[in-house]
Amino acid sequence: MTQARKMTYAAAGVSLDAADEVVRRLRPIAASATRPEVLGGLGGFGGLFSLSARAGGDPVLVASTDGVGTKLLVAREADRLETVGIDLVAMCVDDLVCAGAEPLFLLDYVAMGRLDPQLVARVVSGVAEGCRQAGCALLGGETAEHPDAMAPGDLDLAGFAVGLVERDRLLGAHRVRAGDVLVGLPSPGLRSNGYSLARRVLMGDDQRRLEEPAWPGADHSLLEELLKPSLIYAPTVLAAIRAQAAQDSDGVHACAHITGGGIPGNLCRVLPPDLDAHLDRSSWKIPRIFEEIATVGGVADDEMYRVFNLGLGMVLVVGGGSLSTVLAAMQGGDVEPLVVGEVVPGRGEVVLR
């Protein structure tokens, strides 16, 4: 009689030893991105965050979840994984700040076909750096090994972030008025959106290799261009919000994070039905990479504006009387704010002229 073969989890493709090694490597990384409200450290079943210091008032928790998208495929192909975690944090916390919320903490989720502790540590080190830039804690996360659902070299990355804002400080369409000014925060590249189209145009069908110039005459490679870390706008926007609060002025009314859907698809989300946003296309510089995508791929202007940020990663809607205060609060940071348009009576539409 043939003896049954003894099966183990490792033989099925899941290494518990590798999982333990991931926790060992990530414990100091997570500890480097913390806040005073964090209780305990990595390793529990749930991360703990105290709100006792914020007792009183009417606090509202704001939550957001997102991923890096197919930018991760470029990073994986080039084995350049140290910065995609910054992109993850940006996609999550810059959604939170659109409600006026201060990002408090983030949880990440890393899934692989075959767990590689060193690779996971490289990815999560970028998440920790993004959290430090955003001023939030990396409270914990999950690492999963999926040997049959994913190929050995496959990798996916997602995140979940939570922020806090007082109810009377919530931003949104309910605050927007005719005469408000649109202030754009520039983005030097794609951030983490539109990569499925960008990759198909620039890297598909025997197009250029990643080590080649980003465009004819460029002084940097296509890889460097495509893997530029996303700017994290939350600290800049929070500085503008706090400046208005300190002066008890009208200030920031709403904020739109320009991700998938582009400027028209995101700015309309913070407009009431009786107001339009008019933007002057000449008021900001569109980065060269977008011209390359449009030219090489034959992508129409309307499609470009619908897919990409085209140089604006965030648009703030600001009360006209508070414009100078808000602009001054944002000066000197990583991004220089630009006046790009205004709010006028209309039908809830975004008009680019």
Number of C-alpha atoms within 10 A of each C-alpha: 3 4 5 6 6 6 8 10 9 11 9 11 16 19 18 13 11 17 17 11 16 19 19 15 18 23 15 13 21 23 18 16 23 21 17 9 15 18 13 12 17 21 13 9 9 12 18 16 16 10 11 8 8 11 8 8 9 11 17 15 15 21 19 16 19 18 23 24 18 18 22 23 18 19 17 15 11 13 10 16 22 19 22 31 29 27 26 29 36 28 30 25 35 30 28 26 28 25 22 28 29 25 28 25 28 28 20 24 16 18 18 22 20 21 28 17 20 14 16 21 21 19 20 28 25 22 29 27 21 28 29 18 18 25 19 23 27 31 27 22 21 13 16 16 22 18 18 12 10 15 12 16 12 16 21 17 20 21 23 20 26 21 22 22 20 16 15 10 17 19 22 20 17 12 18 21 22 16 16 25 28 26 24 25 26 24 22 22 25 26 27 27 24 21 22 12 18 23 17 13 21 21 15 12 8 8 12 15 14 18 12 15 17 22 18 8 7 13 10 13 15 20 19 15 19 21 22 17 23 24 25 27 25 25 20 21 26 20 18 23 25 16 21 19 14 8 11 9 15 18 25 32 25 27 28 25 24 28 24 15 18 22 27 20 17 21 25 19 18 22 26 19 14 13 21 22 26 19 23 14 13 10 12 18 13 18 17 15 21 19 16 18 19 16 12 12 14 10 16 11 10 9 12 19 16 19 21 26 31 25 23 27 26 27 27 28 31 29 24 18 14 18 22 12 17 27 18 13 20 21 14 10 12 14 17 13 24 17 19 20 22 20 23 17 15 16 13 19 20 21 15 14 9
